[in-house]
């Protein structure tokens, strides 16, 4: 009887280990960190939850965006998005075209939104309008 119980506990531990490994591999936060380390683009968002900010990484820079709900012609939708980075030092080497790429990707997910960049990114975006 003890041997059967021991085998059951080993099987249960193996299933738990496989489940934990699967959850770790499929974790979106881990995918975001991996994309940031590899300097790739990754967009992490819960489109059903307007109150939850989205995260995106591009060229190793992590951006956070805050969504604001408003009205469009036919429905309530995200109409304004504020985007910033908490690590402005990581922006070294970032160009205006990179910001335009990030903005286009945001607008793909939220086509009715107006993207507002916060300091220091807005200095680069706004300086183009003054040229």
MOZIJO-V569729 format. One record per residue. N is the residue number from 1. RES is the residue in one small letter. SS is DSSP state (h for helix, s for strand, l for the rest). BURIAL is 1 if it has 16 or more other ideal C-beta (glycine too) atoms within 10 Angstrom, else 0. D_FIRST is the distance of its C-alpha to the first C-alpha in Angstrom with 1 decimal. Layout:
# MOZIJO-V569729
((N;RES;SS;BURIAL;D_FIRST) (N;RES;SS;BURIAL;D_FIRST))
This chain:
# MOZIJO-V569729
((1;x;l;0;0.0) (2;x;h;0;3.8) (3;x;h;0;5.4) (4;x;h;0;5.2) (5;x;h;0;6.3) (6;x;h;0;8.6) (7;x;h;0;10.0) (8;x;h;0;10.7) (9;x;h;0;12.5) (10;x;h;0;14.4) (11;x;h;0;15.5) (12;x;h;0;16.6) (13;x;h;0;18.5) (14;x;h;0;20.1) (15;x;h;0;21.2) (16;x;h;0;22.6) (17;x;h;0;24.4) (18;x;h;0;26.0) (19;x;h;0;27.0) (20;x;h;0;28.6) (21;x;h;0;30.4) (22;x;h;0;31.7) (23;x;h;0;33.0) (24;x;h;0;34.7) (25;x;h;0;36.4) (26;x;l;0;37.6) (27;x;l;0;38.9) (28;x;h;0;42.6) (29;x;h;0;43.5) (30;x;h;0;42.2) (31;x;h;0;44.2) (32;x;h;1;47.2) (33;x;h;0;46.9) (34;x;h;0;46.4) (35;x;h;1;49.6) (36;x;h;1;51.5) (37;x;h;0;50.6) (38;x;l;0;51.7) (39;x;l;0;54.8) (40;x;l;0;54.0) (41;x;l;0;54.6) (42;x;s;1;51.7) (43;x;s;1;52.0) (44;x;s;1;49.2) (45;x;l;1;49.9) (46;x;l;0;48.5) (47;x;l;0;51.4) (48;x;l;0;50.2) (49;x;l;0;50.4) (50;x;l;0;54.0) (51;x;l;0;53.4) (52;x;l;0;51.2) (53;x;l;1;53.1) (54;x;s;1;52.6) (55;x;s;1;52.3) (56;x;s;1;53.7) (57;x;s;1;54.3) (58;x;s;1;57.0) (59;x;l;1;58.2) (60;x;l;1;55.9) (61;x;s;1;57.3) (62;x;s;1;55.1) (63;x;s;1;56.9) (64;x;s;0;55.9) (65;x;s;1;57.5) (66;x;s;1;57.9) (67;x;s;1;58.4) (68;x;s;0;60.8) (69;x;s;0;60.9) (70;x;s;0;64.3) (71;x;s;0;66.0) (72;x;l;0;67.2) (73;x;l;0;69.5) (74;x;l;0;66.8) (75;x;l;0;63.7) (76;x;s;0;62.1) (77;x;s;1;60.9) (78;x;s;1;60.6) (79;x;s;0;64.3) (80;x;s;0;64.3) (81;x;s;1;62.1) (82;x;s;0;62.6) (83;x;s;1;61.3) (84;x;s;1;61.1) (85;x;l;1;59.4) (86;x;l;0;58.2) (87;x;l;0;58.9) (88;x;h;0;62.6) (89;x;h;0;62.8) (90;x;h;0;60.6) (91;x;h;1;63.4) (92;x;l;0;65.4) (93;x;l;0;66.5) (94;x;l;1;65.7) (95;x;l;0;68.6) (96;x;h;0;69.9) (97;x;h;0;68.7) (98;x;h;0;65.1) (99;x;h;1;65.5) (100;x;h;0;66.9) (101;x;h;0;63.9) (102;x;h;1;61.5) (103;x;h;1;63.7) (104;x;h;0;63.7) (105;x;h;0;59.9) (106;x;h;1;59.7) (107;x;h;0;62.3) (108;x;h;0;60.3) (109;x;h;1;57.5) (110;x;l;1;59.9) (111;x;l;0;63.2) (112;x;l;0;64.9) (113;x;l;1;64.4) (114;x;s;0;66.9) (115;x;s;1;65.5) (116;x;s;1;66.8) (117;x;s;1;66.2) (118;x;l;0;66.0) (119;x;l;0;67.5) (120;x;l;0;67.9) (121;x;h;1;67.2) (122;x;h;0;69.8) (123;x;h;0;72.5) (124;x;h;0;72.0) (125;x;h;0;71.8) (126;x;h;0;74.8) (127;x;h;0;76.9) (128;x;h;0;77.1) (129;x;h;0;78.8) (130;x;h;0;81.5) (131;x;l;0;82.3))
